């Protein structure tokens, strides 16, 4: 009975596979949205004010960072929790593939969230004249919370790895 339960629990890791595949569909949706924005900008680029163009470009950078985060979580999560990827020799391979454990993935996700939050905060600051001060304060506090959380996670990770 114990062996059956252990085998069933171990096999249940495959329930994560459709979730990681779903992230690839989310990546497709993000790519479609990215190119929708690019095609929307191009005809109007000469009529746009510089500040408006910068805001749109920051949105595109934001989407690229989220896309990278999706790929990182999707691939390394699959490798860490479901199964090793079987990539043929001589095929292009990401240099971090097979090297990112759940702890380093957590740190990369935290750093990505801080970067995405920074881009969003920069967008908010570029439009600060149209945003009430209390809202600006909340944006900064939320960003600082992300920064503090990432720092604390990194510090705790460092403490546990040196013991």
Secondary structure, DSSP 8 states (H G I E B T S, - for coil): -HHHHHHHHHHGGGGGHHHHHHHHHHHHHHHHHHHHHHHHHHTTTTTS-HHHHHHHHHHHHHHHHHHHHHHHHHHHHHHHHT------TTS---TTTTT--HHHHHHHHHHHHHHHHHHHHHHHHHTGGGS-HHHHHHHHHHHHHHHHHHHHHHHHHHHHH--
